Amino acid sequence: MIIKNLIFSVLSHAARDPVLQQQARKIAKNAVSKAKPSFMKGSRVAGEMCGNISKEIKKGFIDLKKNTSQK
């Protein structure tokens, strides 16, 4: 997960104390795990939209080929 790595790296650089780093990692890990369902839902919706757009483009291309070959 890119976001998880980004959060960990930012928090690690912000706090140079090893104890603070461990606490920051725990907090970030909990935040990411709680946000995961919404990320997954957003990813699924984006995938469905991409699939629908791809189907529309293919359908338009096939229709265009049919129209140009009939002339």
N, CA, C and O atoms as a CHARMM CRD file, in Angstrom:
* protein
*
  284
    1    1 MET  N      0.83800  -1.17600   0.00000 PROA 1      0.00000
    2    1 MET  CA     0.00000   0.00000   0.00000 PROA 1      0.00000
    3    1 MET  C      0.88500   1.24200   0.00000 PROA 1      0.00000
    4    1 MET  O      1.72300   1.42600   0.88200 PROA 1      0.00000
    5    2 ILE  N      0.68700   2.06500  -0.97900 PROA 2      0.00000
    6    2 ILE  CA     1.49100   3.27400  -1.12500 PROA 2      0.00000
    7    2 ILE  C      1.21600   4.23500   0.02400 PROA 2      0.00000
    8    2 ILE  O      2.14000   4.83600   0.57200 PROA 2      0.00000
    9    3 ILE  N     -0.04600   4.37700   0.38300 PROA 3      0.00000
   10    3 ILE  CA    -0.40600   5.32200   1.43700 PROA 3      0.00000
   11    3 ILE  C      0.20200   4.89600   2.76600 PROA 3      0.00000
   12    3 ILE  O      0.69500   5.73000   3.52500 PROA 3      0.00000
   13    4 LYS  N      0.16400   3.59400   3.04500 PROA 4      0.00000
   14    4 LYS  CA     0.73900   3.08100   4.28800 PROA 4      0.00000
   15    4 LYS  C      2.23000   3.38900   4.35400 PROA 4      0.00000
   16    4 LYS  O      2.72400   3.85800   5.37900 PROA 4      0.00000
   17    5 ASN  N      2.94400   3.12600   3.26800 PROA 5      0.00000
   18    5 ASN  CA     4.38300   3.40600   3.23200 PROA 5      0.00000
   19    5 ASN  C      4.66400   4.89300   3.36900 PROA 5      0.00000
   20    5 ASN  O      5.61500   5.29500   4.04000 PROA 5      0.00000
   21    6 LEU  N      3.83300   5.70600   2.73200 PROA 6      0.00000
   22    6 LEU  CA     4.00700   7.15000   2.82700 PROA 6      0.00000
   23    6 LEU  C      3.82500   7.62700   4.26300 PROA 6      0.00000
   24    6 LEU  O      4.61800   8.42300   4.76400 PROA 6      0.00000
   25    7 ILE  N      2.78100   7.13900   4.91800 PROA 7      0.00000
   26    7 ILE  CA     2.53100   7.52900   6.31500 PROA 7      0.00000
   27    7 ILE  C      3.68100   7.09200   7.20700 PROA 7      0.00000
   28    7 ILE  O      4.16000   7.86500   8.03700 PROA 7      0.00000
   29    8 PHE  N      4.12400   5.84800   7.03400 PROA 8      0.00000
   30    8 PHE  CA     5.23800   5.35800   7.85500 PROA 8      0.00000
   31    8 PHE  C      6.51000   6.17000   7.63200 PROA 8      0.00000
   32    8 PHE  O      7.21100   6.49600   8.59000 PROA 8      0.00000
   33    9 SER  N      6.80900   6.49400   6.39700 PROA 9      0.00000
   34    9 SER  CA     8.03900   7.23900   6.13700 PROA 9      0.00000
   35    9 SER  C      7.96700   8.65400   6.69900 PROA 9      0.00000
   36    9 SER  O      8.94700   9.14800   7.25700 PROA 9      0.00000
   37   10 VAL  N      6.82500   9.30700   6.55800 PROA 10     0.00000
   38   10 VAL  CA     6.67500  10.66500   7.08700 PROA 10     0.00000
   39   10 VAL  C      6.80400  10.66000   8.60500 PROA 10     0.00000
   40   10 VAL  O      7.50400  11.49000   9.18400 PROA 10     0.00000
   41   11 LEU  N      6.12300   9.71800   9.23500 PROA 11     0.00000
   42   11 LEU  CA     6.18700   9.65400  10.69500 PROA 11     0.00000
   43   11 LEU  C      7.57700   9.26100  11.18400 PROA 11     0.00000
   44   11 LEU  O      8.02600   9.74200  12.22400 PROA 11     0.00000
   45   12 SER  N      8.24800   8.40500  10.45500 PROA 12     0.00000
   46   12 SER  CA     9.60100   7.99900  10.85000 PROA 12     0.00000
   47   12 SER  C     10.58200   9.16100  10.76400 PROA 12     0.00000
   48   12 SER  O     11.44400   9.32400  11.62900 PROA 12     0.00000
   49   13 HSD  N     10.44600   9.96100   9.72100 PROA 13     0.00000
   50   13 HSD  CA    11.33900  11.11400   9.58300 PROA 13     0.00000
   51   13 HSD  C     10.98400  12.20500  10.57900 PROA 13     0.00000
   52   13 HSD  O     11.86700  12.94000  11.02200 PROA 13     0.00000
   53   14 ALA  N      9.72100  12.32700  10.93900 PROA 14     0.00000
   54   14 ALA  CA     9.30000  13.38100  11.86400 PROA 14     0.00000
   55   14 ALA  C      9.81000  13.12500  13.27500 PROA 14     0.00000
   56   14 ALA  O     10.19500  14.05700  13.98100 PROA 14     0.00000
   57   15 ALA  N      9.81300  11.89000  13.67400 PROA 15     0.00000
   58   15 ALA  CA    10.22800  11.56100  15.04700 PROA 15     0.00000
   59   15 ALA  C     11.47300  10.68400  14.98400 PROA 15     0.00000
   60   15 ALA  O     11.40400   9.54000  14.53500 PROA 15     0.00000
   61   16 ARG  N     12.59000  11.20200  15.42300 PROA 16     0.00000
   62   16 ARG  CA    13.84800  10.44200  15.38200 PROA 16     0.00000
   63   16 ARG  C     14.02600   9.54600  16.60300 PROA 16     0.00000
   64   16 ARG  O     14.89800   8.67700  16.60900 PROA 16     0.00000
   65   17 ASP  N     13.21600   9.74500  17.62600 PROA 17     0.00000
   66   17 ASP  CA    13.29300   8.93100  18.83500 PROA 17     0.00000
   67   17 ASP  C     12.67700   7.55700  18.54500 PROA 17     0.00000
   68   17 ASP  O     11.53400   7.49500  18.09300 PROA 17     0.00000
   69   18 PRO  N     13.40000   6.45000  18.79100 PROA 18     0.00000
   70   18 PRO  CA    12.87400   5.11500  18.47200 PROA 18     0.00000
   71   18 PRO  C     11.55100   4.78500  19.17600 PROA 18     0.00000
   72   18 PRO  O     10.69500   4.11600  18.59800 PROA 18     0.00000
   73   19 VAL  N     11.38500   5.24400  20.40000 PROA 19     0.00000
   74   19 VAL  CA    10.13800   4.98100  21.11900 PROA 19     0.00000
   75   19 VAL  C      8.98000   5.70900  20.44100 PROA 19     0.00000
   76   19 VAL  O      7.89800   5.14700  20.27100 PROA 19     0.00000
   77   20 LEU  N      9.21500   6.95700  20.05700 PROA 20     0.00000
   78   20 LEU  CA     8.18500   7.72100  19.35200 PROA 20     0.00000
   79   20 LEU  C      7.89000   7.11300  17.98500 PROA 20     0.00000
   80   20 LEU  O      6.74200   7.12000  17.53800 PROA 20     0.00000
   81   21 GLN  N      8.90300   6.59300  17.32700 PROA 21     0.00000
   82   21 GLN  CA     8.69900   5.95700  16.03400 PROA 21     0.00000
   83   21 GLN  C      7.79600   4.74300  16.16100 PROA 21     0.00000
   84   21 GLN  O      6.90300   4.54400  15.33700 PROA 21     0.00000
   85   22 GLN  N      8.02100   3.92800  17.18800 PROA 22     0.00000
   86   22 GLN  CA     7.17500   2.74900  17.38400 PROA 22     0.00000
   87   22 GLN  C      5.73900   3.15200  17.65000 PROA 22     0.00000
   88   22 GLN  O      4.81800   2.54700  17.10100 PROA 22     0.00000
   89   23 GLN  N      5.53200   4.16100  18.48000 PROA 23     0.00000
   90   23 GLN  CA     4.18100   4.61700  18.76600 PROA 23     0.00000
   91   23 GLN  C      3.51800   5.19500  17.51700 PROA 23     0.00000
   92   23 GLN  O      2.33400   4.96500  17.27000 PROA 23     0.00000
   93   24 ALA  N      4.29100   5.94300  16.73500 PROA 24     0.00000
   94   24 ALA  CA     3.75600   6.51900  15.50400 PROA 24     0.00000
   95   24 ALA  C      3.38400   5.42500  14.50900 PROA 24     0.00000
   96   24 ALA  O      2.36400   5.53000  13.82800 PROA 24     0.00000
   97   25 ARG  N      4.19700   4.38100  14.41900 PROA 25     0.00000
   98   25 ARG  CA     3.88400   3.26300  13.52000 PROA 25     0.00000
   99   25 ARG  C      2.59100   2.57100  13.93000 PROA 25     0.00000
  100   25 ARG  O      1.76600   2.23000  13.08400 PROA 25     0.00000
  101   26 LYS  N      2.42000   2.36800  15.22800 PROA 26     0.00000
  102   26 LYS  CA     1.19100   1.73000  15.71300 PROA 26     0.00000
  103   26 LYS  C     -0.03000   2.57800  15.37100 PROA 26     0.00000
  104   26 LYS  O     -1.04900   2.05500  14.91800 PROA 26     0.00000
  105   27 ILE  N      0.07600   3.87700  15.58800 PROA 27     0.00000
  106   27 ILE  CA    -1.04100   4.77900  15.28700 PROA 27     0.00000
  107   27 ILE  C     -1.34600   4.77700  13.79900 PROA 27     0.00000
  108   27 ILE  O     -2.50900   4.70300  13.40300 PROA 27     0.00000
  109   28 ALA  N     -0.30800   4.86000  12.97000 PROA 28     0.00000
  110   28 ALA  CA    -0.50000   4.87700  11.52100 PROA 28     0.00000
  111   28 ALA  C     -1.07700   3.55600  11.02700 PROA 28     0.00000
  112   28 ALA  O     -1.93900   3.54000  10.14900 PROA 28     0.00000
  113   29 LYS  N     -0.60200   2.45100  11.59200 PROA 29     0.00000
  114   29 LYS  CA    -1.10400   1.14000  11.18000 PROA 29     0.00000
  115   29 LYS  C     -2.58800   1.00600  11.51500 PROA 29     0.00000
  116   29 LYS  O     -3.36400   0.48300  10.71500 PROA 29     0.00000
  117   30 ASN  N     -2.97500   1.47400  12.68700 PROA 30     0.00000
  118   30 ASN  CA    -4.38500   1.42900  13.06700 PROA 30     0.00000
  119   30 ASN  C     -5.22600   2.31500  12.16200 PROA 30     0.00000
  120   30 ASN  O     -6.31900   1.92000  11.75700 PROA 30     0.00000
  121   31 ALA  N     -4.73600   3.50100  11.83900 PROA 31     0.00000
  122   31 ALA  CA    -5.47700   4.41100  10.97000 PROA 31     0.00000
  123   31 ALA  C     -5.66000   3.81800   9.57700 PROA 31     0.00000
  124   31 ALA  O     -6.73300   3.92300   8.98300 PROA 31     0.00000
  125   32 VAL  N     -4.60800   3.19700   9.06400 PROA 32     0.00000
  126   32 VAL  CA    -4.69300   2.59900   7.72500 PROA 32     0.00000
  127   32 VAL  C     -5.64100   1.41000   7.72700 PROA 32     0.00000
  128   32 VAL  O     -6.41900   1.23800   6.78900 PROA 32     0.00000
  129   33 SER  N     -5.58700   0.58900   8.76600 PROA 33     0.00000
  130   33 SER  CA    -6.47000  -0.57900   8.80700 PROA 33     0.00000
  131   33 SER  C     -7.93400  -0.17100   8.94900 PROA 33     0.00000
  132   33 SER  O     -8.81800  -0.86400   8.44600 PROA 33     0.00000
  133   34 LYS  N     -8.20000   0.94000   9.62500 PROA 34     0.00000
  134   34 LYS  CA    -9.58400   1.41700   9.74300 PROA 34     0.00000
  135   34 LYS  C    -10.06300   2.04500   8.44200 PROA 34     0.00000
  136   34 LYS  O    -11.25300   1.98100   8.13200 PROA 34     0.00000
  137   35 ALA  N     -9.17400   2.64000   7.68500 PROA 35     0.00000
  138   35 ALA  CA    -9.54800   3.29000   6.43200 PROA 35     0.00000
  139   35 ALA  C     -9.58100   2.31700   5.25900 PROA 35     0.00000
  140   35 ALA  O    -10.05700   2.67800   4.18200 PROA 35     0.00000
  141   36 LYS  N     -9.09500   1.10800   5.43600 PROA 36     0.00000
  142   36 LYS  CA    -8.98200   0.14800   4.33700 PROA 36     0.00000
  143   36 LYS  C    -10.31700  -0.15700   3.65300 PROA 36     0.00000
  144   36 LYS  O    -10.35100  -0.20000   2.42300 PROA 36     0.00000
  145   37 PRO  N    -11.42600  -0.37200   4.38700 PROA 37     0.00000
  146   37 PRO  CA   -12.68600  -0.65500   3.68600 PROA 37     0.00000
  147   37 PRO  C    -13.11100   0.45100   2.72300 PROA 37     0.00000
  148   37 PRO  O    -13.60800   0.16400   1.63400 PROA 37     0.00000
  149   38 SER  N    -12.92300   1.69900   3.11000 PROA 38     0.00000
  150   38 SER  CA   -13.30200   2.79000   2.20900 PROA 38     0.00000
  151   38 SER  C    -12.36500   2.85600   1.00700 PROA 38     0.00000
  152   38 SER  O    -12.80200   3.17500  -0.09800 PROA 38     0.00000
  153   39 PHE  N    -11.07700   2.55800   1.21100 PROA 39     0.00000
  154   39 PHE  CA   -10.14400   2.50400   0.08700 PROA 39     0.00000
  155   39 PHE  C    -10.53600   1.39300  -0.88600 PROA 39     0.00000
  156   39 PHE  O    -10.51200   1.58300  -2.10200 PROA 39     0.00000
  157   40 MET  N    -10.89700   0.23800  -0.33800 PROA 40     0.00000
  158   40 MET  CA   -11.27500  -0.89100  -1.18500 PROA 40     0.00000
  159   40 MET  C    -12.54600  -0.57000  -1.96900 PROA 40     0.00000
  160   40 MET  O    -12.65200  -0.90300  -3.14900 PROA 40     0.00000
  161   41 LYS  N    -13.51100   0.08000  -1.30900 PROA 41     0.00000
  162   41 LYS  CA   -14.75100   0.43700  -1.98100 PROA 41     0.00000
  163   41 LYS  C    -14.47600   1.42900  -3.10200 PROA 41     0.00000
  164   41 LYS  O    -15.01100   1.28900  -4.20200 PROA 41     0.00000
  165   42 GLY  N    -13.64900   2.42200  -2.83300 PROA 42     0.00000
  166   42 GLY  CA   -13.29300   3.39300  -3.86000 PROA 42     0.00000
  167   42 GLY  C    -12.56200   2.75000  -5.02500 PROA 42     0.00000
  168   42 GLY  O    -12.78700   3.11300  -6.18000 PROA 42     0.00000
  169   43 SER  N    -11.69700   1.80800  -4.73300 PROA 43     0.00000
  170   43 SER  CA   -10.96700   1.09900  -5.78300 PROA 43     0.00000
  171   43 SER  C    -11.91700   0.27000  -6.64000 PROA 43     0.00000
  172   43 SER  O    -11.78200   0.22000  -7.86200 PROA 43     0.00000
  173   44 ARG  N    -12.87200  -0.37400  -5.99100 PROA 44     0.00000
  174   44 ARG  CA   -13.84400  -1.19200  -6.71800 PROA 44     0.00000
  175   44 ARG  C    -14.70300  -0.31800  -7.63400 PROA 44     0.00000
  176   44 ARG  O    -14.94500  -0.67500  -8.78700 PROA 44     0.00000
  177   45 VAL  N    -15.15900   0.81500  -7.12600 PROA 45     0.00000
  178   45 VAL  CA   -15.96700   1.72400  -7.93000 PROA 45     0.00000
  179   45 VAL  C    -15.16500   2.24900  -9.11900 PROA 45     0.00000
  180   45 VAL  O    -15.68100   2.32800 -10.23400 PROA 45     0.00000
  181   46 ALA  N    -13.91400   2.60400  -8.88100 PROA 46     0.00000
  182   46 ALA  CA   -13.06000   3.08800  -9.96700 PROA 46     0.00000
  183   46 ALA  C    -12.83700   1.99500 -11.01500 PROA 46     0.00000
  184   46 ALA  O    -12.81400   2.28000 -12.21200 PROA 46     0.00000
  185   47 GLY  N    -12.67300   0.76100 -10.57400 PROA 47     0.00000
  186   47 GLY  CA   -12.49700  -0.34600 -11.50900 PROA 47     0.00000
  187   47 GLY  C    -13.73200  -0.58100 -12.35400 PROA 47     0.00000
  188   47 GLY  O    -13.62800  -0.85000 -13.55100 PROA 47     0.00000
  189   48 GLU  N    -14.91100  -0.48100 -11.73400 PROA 48     0.00000
  190   48 GLU  CA   -16.15200  -0.64600 -12.48400 PROA 48     0.00000
  191   48 GLU  C    -16.32100   0.47100 -13.51000 PROA 48     0.00000
  192   48 GLU  O    -16.73000   0.22300 -14.64400 PROA 48     0.00000
  193   49 MET  N    -16.00500   1.69600 -13.10700 PROA 49     0.00000
  194   49 MET  CA   -16.11200   2.82000 -14.03500 PROA 49     0.00000
  195   49 MET  C    -15.15600   2.65200 -15.21000 PROA 49     0.00000
  196   49 MET  O    -15.51600   2.91800 -16.35600 PROA 49     0.00000
  197   50 CYS  N    -13.94900   2.21400 -14.92100 PROA 50     0.00000
  198   50 CYS  CA   -12.95300   2.00000 -15.97800 PROA 50     0.00000
  199   50 CYS  C    -13.42200   0.91200 -16.94000 PROA 50     0.00000
  200   50 CYS  O    -13.27600   1.04000 -18.15600 PROA 50     0.00000
  201   51 GLY  N    -13.98600  -0.15700 -16.38400 PROA 51     0.00000
  202   51 GLY  CA   -14.50700  -1.23400 -17.22700 PROA 51     0.00000
  203   51 GLY  C    -15.64700  -0.76200 -18.11500 PROA 51     0.00000
  204   51 GLY  O    -15.70700  -1.11700 -19.29200 PROA 51     0.00000
  205   52 ASN  N    -16.55400   0.03900 -17.55700 PROA 52     0.00000
  206   52 ASN  CA   -17.67100   0.56600 -18.34000 PROA 52     0.00000
  207   52 ASN  C    -17.19300   1.48200 -19.45000 PROA 52     0.00000
  208   52 ASN  O    -17.70300   1.42600 -20.56900 PROA 52     0.00000
  209   53 ILE  N    -16.22600   2.31800 -19.14900 PROA 53     0.00000
  210   53 ILE  CA   -15.67800   3.21800 -20.16300 PROA 53     0.00000
  211   53 ILE  C    -15.01100   2.41400 -21.27400 PROA 53     0.00000
  212   53 ILE  O    -15.16200   2.73300 -22.45400 PROA 53     0.00000
  213   54 SER  N    -14.27600   1.37600 -20.89800 PROA 54     0.00000
  214   54 SER  CA   -13.61600   0.52700 -21.88800 PROA 54     0.00000
  215   54 SER  C    -14.63500  -0.14400 -22.80700 PROA 54     0.00000
  216   54 SER  O    -14.43500  -0.21900 -24.02000 PROA 54     0.00000
  217   55 LYS  N    -15.72200  -0.62700 -22.22200 PROA 55     0.00000
  218   55 LYS  CA   -16.78000  -1.25500 -23.02600 PROA 55     0.00000
  219   55 LYS  C    -17.40400  -0.26100 -23.99700 PROA 55     0.00000
  220   55 LYS  O    -17.66200  -0.59400 -25.15400 PROA 55     0.00000
  221   56 GLU  N    -17.64500   0.95700 -23.52500 PROA 56     0.00000
  222   56 GLU  CA   -18.22800   1.98400 -24.39000 PROA 56     0.00000
  223   56 GLU  C    -17.29400   2.32300 -25.54600 PROA 56     0.00000
  224   56 GLU  O    -17.74200   2.49400 -26.68000 PROA 56     0.00000
  225   57 ILE  N    -16.01100   2.42000 -25.26400 PROA 57     0.00000
  226   57 ILE  CA   -15.04600   2.73600 -26.31900 PROA 57     0.00000
  227   57 ILE  C    -15.00200   1.60300 -27.34400 PROA 57     0.00000
  228   57 ILE  O    -14.99300   1.85500 -28.54900 PROA 57     0.00000
  229   58 LYS  N    -14.97500   0.35200 -26.86700 PROA 58     0.00000
  230   58 LYS  CA   -14.96100  -0.78500 -27.79100 PROA 58     0.00000
  231   58 LYS  C    -16.22100  -0.81100 -28.63900 PROA 58     0.00000
  232   58 LYS  O    -16.16400  -1.04300 -29.84700 PROA 58     0.00000
  233   59 LYS  N    -17.36600  -0.56900 -27.99300 PROA 59     0.00000
  234   59 LYS  CA   -18.63500  -0.57600 -28.72800 PROA 59     0.00000
  235   59 LYS  C    -18.64200   0.51500 -29.79200 PROA 59     0.00000
  236   59 LYS  O    -19.07000   0.27400 -30.92100 PROA 59     0.00000
  237   60 GLY  N    -18.17600   1.70700 -29.44600 PROA 60     0.00000
  238   60 GLY  CA   -18.11000   2.79700 -30.41000 PROA 60     0.00000
  239   60 GLY  C    -17.16000   2.49100 -31.55000 PROA 60     0.00000
  240   60 GLY  O    -17.44300   2.82900 -32.69900 PROA 60     0.00000
  241   61 PHE  N    -16.04100   1.85700 -31.24900 PROA 61     0.00000
  242   61 PHE  CA   -15.07300   1.49900 -32.28900 PROA 61     0.00000
  243   61 PHE  C    -15.64800   0.45200 -33.23500 PROA 61     0.00000
  244   61 PHE  O    -15.47400   0.54400 -34.45000 PROA 61     0.00000
  245   62 ILE  N    -16.33300  -0.54200 -32.67800 PROA 62     0.00000
  246   62 ILE  CA   -16.94400  -1.58600 -33.51100 PROA 62     0.00000
  247   62 ILE  C    -18.03100  -0.97900 -34.39100 PROA 62     0.00000
  248   62 ILE  O    -18.12600  -1.30700 -35.57300 PROA 62     0.00000
  249   63 ASP  N    -18.85800  -0.09100 -33.81800 PROA 63     0.00000
  250   63 ASP  CA   -19.89600   0.57900 -34.60100 PROA 63     0.00000
  251   63 ASP  C    -19.28500   1.42800 -35.70600 PROA 63     0.00000
  252   63 ASP  O    -19.80400   1.46300 -36.82200 PROA 63     0.00000
  253   64 LEU  N    -18.19600   2.10600 -35.40700 PROA 64     0.00000
  254   64 LEU  CA   -17.52100   2.92200 -36.40100 PROA 64     0.00000
  255   64 LEU  C    -16.98700   2.05900 -37.53600 PROA 64     0.00000
  256   64 LEU  O    -17.09900   2.43500 -38.70300 PROA 64     0.00000
  257   65 LYS  N    -16.40500   0.89900 -37.20800 PROA 65     0.00000
  258   65 LYS  CA   -15.88800   0.00900 -38.24600 PROA 65     0.00000
  259   65 LYS  C    -17.01600  -0.50700 -39.12100 PROA 65     0.00000
  260   65 LYS  O    -16.86200  -0.61500 -40.33800 PROA 65     0.00000
  261   66 LYS  N    -18.15800  -0.82900 -38.50600 PROA 66     0.00000
  262   66 LYS  CA   -19.30900  -1.31300 -39.28600 PROA 66     0.00000
  263   66 LYS  C    -19.81200  -0.23600 -40.23600 PROA 66     0.00000
  264   66 LYS  O    -20.10600  -0.50600 -41.40100 PROA 66     0.00000
  265   67 ASN  N    -19.90700   0.98600 -39.72400 PROA 67     0.00000
  266   67 ASN  CA   -20.40600   2.09100 -40.56900 PROA 67     0.00000
  267   67 ASN  C    -19.46600   2.42500 -41.71000 PROA 67     0.00000
  268   67 ASN  O    -19.92500   2.72800 -42.81200 PROA 67     0.00000
  269   68 THR  N    -18.17800   2.37800 -41.47900 PROA 68     0.00000
  270   68 THR  CA   -17.22600   2.69900 -42.53200 PROA 68     0.00000
  271   68 THR  C    -17.09700   1.56800 -43.54600 PROA 68     0.00000
  272   68 THR  O    -16.81800   1.81600 -44.71900 PROA 68     0.00000
  273   69 SER  N    -17.29700   0.34000 -43.10600 PROA 69     0.00000
  274   69 SER  CA   -17.18000  -0.77500 -44.05700 PROA 69     0.00000
  275   69 SER  C    -18.42400  -0.91100 -44.91400 PROA 69     0.00000
  276   69 SER  O    -18.35000  -1.48900 -45.99800 PROA 69     0.00000
  277   70 GLN  N    -19.56500  -0.40100 -44.47000 PROA 70     0.00000
  278   70 GLN  CA   -20.79000  -0.47400 -45.24200 PROA 70     0.00000
  279   70 GLN  C    -20.84100   0.54800 -46.34800 PROA 70     0.00000
  280   70 GLN  O    -21.56600   0.35800 -47.32500 PROA 70     0.00000
  281   71 LYS  N    -20.09500   1.62400 -46.22700 PROA 71     0.00000
  282   71 LYS  CA   -20.14000   2.70300 -47.24700 PROA 71     0.00000
  283   71 LYS  C    -19.40400   2.34900 -48.47800 PROA 71     0.00000
  284   71 LYS  O    -19.35100   3.14500 -49.41500 PROA 71     0.00000
